[in-house]
Amino acid sequence: KKGKRTFEIMLRLTLNNLKKSSYSKYPIFTKINTQSITKYNYGDDLSQPIPNIPKSDYKETVPEIKQAKLDNGIKIITINNQSPLVGVGTFINAGSAYETHENHGSFHFLKKLALSGTKSASGLRLQRLIENISPNFQVFNGRAEMHFKGEVFLEDMPIMVSALGDILRPQLEEWTLRDSREYVLTESKLRAADPYRHLHTLMHSTAYRSTGMGRNPECPEYNINKINTEDLLETVRNYYVGNRIVVVGTGIQDHEHFVEVVNDSFKHIEQNSIETPVMQPTNYVGGLHTEAGPNGTQVAVGYAREGSFTPESVVLAGHLGIDFGGKRRPGNACTSHLRRNVVDKYDFVDSSSAYLANHQQLNFIGVKGVSHQSGHGPQLLQALQGSIEDIANNGLNEEELSTAVNTSRRIVTSFASNRFVTLSSLGSAGLANSNNSLMGLLSNVSKVSSSDVQNLAKDLLALNPTIVATGDVSGI
């Protein structure tokens, strides 16, 4: 009764304030009174449903994924998830893994020149068009994929699809290539200066000896001034073809209409390459790479496996601990295996987390750690390797497994709720002819058992590890 009386007093105060404010001129507020709002007899027992309140007609729906294929080989994927914006992306089976020593960096230049002009629109016109309809248009060049993607309102979807189709017919001029060389060089240097991205590069180049999937997506300095328009046009003719392209739409409720729009904008694309591209040899070797630097040590230990992430590899990473910034706050891997058995156990370790790198062709899983103190490199490496050995020997108890599964589900759900990540996940799965998207991964994580994780750890230890250490590497 006291709570009910308090609510009525607060309600009257709120209504009085509304009447004094500028909002009182709106008709809706002239009809508000305490009787109309407190007409529901909710009583004192809030454990029972409040009577006379209409039931919600909301129904939760599971997003449906649909696919189609055009006559020129282009694959189309849509998902009808609810979203205020429509995501549209073109994904191409292309990247540095297909490049040779002579043309290494071609896709990096094509990324920079994506909006420099096409056969039907100038660069300025194309950039204005994209900026007017999409707040976050991106071009990405990786090891085996190239993405052109953006988000727009539904009414602008046909315009974005048309622009994406036009981008695949670039008008490459010598002066635009010349102007882009400085940009490409700067971006390559920025990647090398970023500790995490540089570590990522070193892990791949060490594991695969800088060929195939080990080749850096950035253009090397020795090729900055050697790449020419003829090289780039040849790359376009061989890779921007129908049987290497997937077009994805997210937030698409009318699949058939989307297919029609894509067909109108991409029907000019040839189906086959002039010369069939071949991925350069990608043979896992592993080994050790050390790079001396300032005080402190950063170490990563990884194991490469074929194919994309499996549910058990995600749960293993969740158990080891995925660190979102290193600060010891609740929910930030404070109870993870690495935090308890490495960071909290050794004073010289500042942070440690799982190391992950995922491609449709292969995936890395392992551990990494950072110490800002010198002279502890060997101990840090031993502690990191010991964490995998402990899981291989002892597995996970019931509480650890439950925590790891819940952590993994939370992380995958967090990624899947990002519209751009969903777009990229569907595009990557489409290129690999795989159903291993984030949504499929999420549905299988809960089925992972302790023995699954333990067997995975044993399989990893049977491989030759890839170890990268930077900073004070003495004794490693």
PyMOL commands that set and color helices and strands:
alter all, ss='L'
color gray80, all
select helices_A, chain A and resi 2-20+22-25+27-30+34-37+96-98+106-112+123-133+154-167+174-193+195-208+212-214+221-223+229-239+242-244+255-266+311-320+337-343+377-394+398-416+419-431+438-445+450-461
alter helices_A, ss='H'
color red, helices_A
select strands_A, chain A and resi 65-69+75-79+86-92+138-141+146-152+245-250+287-292+297-306+351-358+362-371+466-471
alter strands_A, ss='S'
color yellow, strands_A
deselect
rebuild
show_as cartoon
